[in-house]
């Protein structure tokens, strides 16, 4: 008999995720960087705090990714953003995120495109 703590029962009680829901946690860093690079080349990635704020003001409710090693000032500014789909804190090292997107310094990016958000959900399921 299944109990409340049984993982099968927990899986049945969850509502199905849609493209509008953020994945609960970042996928593997290599896959995340690959997807961010693809989104960047497609012009669907907001790079830097100013671009992220612009995306939020347009009402796109992006998923915001904050790199590890950023200062408290940037963290406070990201916490003030609303509405957002979710925030992944310390998902990648700041230097690695910047290098992957061809920048010298970079601490925050955001993804608002539903197709790429669905790709993040699909990536998580393939691990």
Phi, psi and omega in degrees: 000135182282137178255173180297331181275355180293128180301330179294322179291320179297320179294324180288332184277344179285142174283149180294143178279148176241176179297340180279347180269138175284148173299148184294332179208157181297145174288184176312136183305323180294317178292321178297314178298321179297316180292321178295321177297319178295316179296323179295315179295330179276355180078021183253009183246126174275122185247117180097159185296320181298315180292324178294315177301318179299318179296318179294317180298329178285353177084024184274353180047066184283164168270120185259133178244122181248126181284155175287150179092004177277158183283166181295328179298314178294320178300317179297317180296323178292319178299331181282346181292135178200139357272144174232156180287329180171167178228128173258112181271139173054041183281335179212154173294143183304316182295322181290320177297314180299314181297321181294333182252013175072031179244157176281317178223141179197132182238340184213139173223164178216147181236117182246350183285125182301325181294319179288326176295321176296325177297323176295320179293320179293322179299320182295324182288343183268001183280000000 
